[in-house]
Amino acid sequence: MNVNGKPMRTIWVGDDGKSVTIIDQTYLPHKLQTTDLNTLEDAVSAIADMKVRGAPCIGATAAYGMAVAVRNDPSEAAIKQAYDALNAARPTAVNLKWALDECMDTIDGLDESDRASALFQRAGEICDEDVDICSKIGDYGLDLLKNISKEKEGDTVNILTHCNAGWVATVDWGTAIAPIYKAFDAGLDVHVWVDETRPRSQGARLTAWELEQHGVPYTVITDNSGGHLMQNGLVDICIVGTDRTTATGDVCNKIGTYLKALAAFDNEVPFYVGAPSRSIDWEMQDGLTEIPIEVRSGEEEVGWIFGRDEDGVLRRVTTMPDPSKSRNDAFDVTPREYITGLITERGVCDANRDALRVLFPEKG
Ligand code: MRU
């Protein structure tokens, strides 16, 4: 998508075919800062410190992290160390392990001297494939939005989204936001309710920034507002992302997603998930008991808020008497019964095992 009118991705390789650069999302929306990943440690820190975040973007960064690590040391021991360090950087998004396993398959049987170039090539393919997958999710989601627009005889379609599942959470396009970009580009009258998404404010910082850049109408709301808006008929559809969807259709996404799903269910608002197959964990059956939920620092992220003051200075402030007395579960699980449908790159399906199998028969 465009930044200041110029097309950008979240991660790319320079003309030398080796230097890997990311947008450092911790500075957005205040500053467009890029940073290079030259070592394994750079890649691990980019993921763990959330310079990159969003399940598909984490996967793409992990693939390039392996490539960079193996360029620096192609030995078996170094590869194992890189795999383990990257895999441990964040536990919930399954795209991370998927990408690392792709890397391991890529170098299986290769001589040390051939490993790095093979990994750079595969990481590039993973990124291009991600763009294609997200674009297809956008196309299928567009049909849903077109239907709502038709039912409303062209009146504004109000979409509620949580966290950031837009292009900066992927390589390009986004998952939950891709249908909105496609709808806007097709001339549909759309408006987005953007959940602020405390504690890290991915909605207020990142989704709002993206939509602003593209010119899509939006309004940032507090995390507690969605239910009230739904009760008052102000939300036509919710679309969120996913970090890990089980083979049975349970969806793990940013903390607070579950509450929106409950409110949507109670108010008969359709609740959809932009779900690329790389975010589906085909081994897992029960989201509530099996998905590892990341718990991040409460003191750092709940206790302190980072932003721009009236003088334009970036600073941290606290609103609490004691920032250390806080808890910070980063994700929650929405059971499949609250989900109207999964928007995958192969079409929209119900959130259950049988429907997923119809779209992905090769997963067994
Ligand atoms: O903690 P984050 O910012 O990495 O969480 C991101 C989300 O929860 C997104 O909704 C999810 O990764 C889908 S990204 C297209």
Residues whose N, C-alpha, C, O or C-beta is under 5 A from the ligand:
A	BS01	MRU	R53 G54 A55 P56 H162 C163 N164 A165 G166 A169 T175 Q202 G241 T242 D243 N253 K254
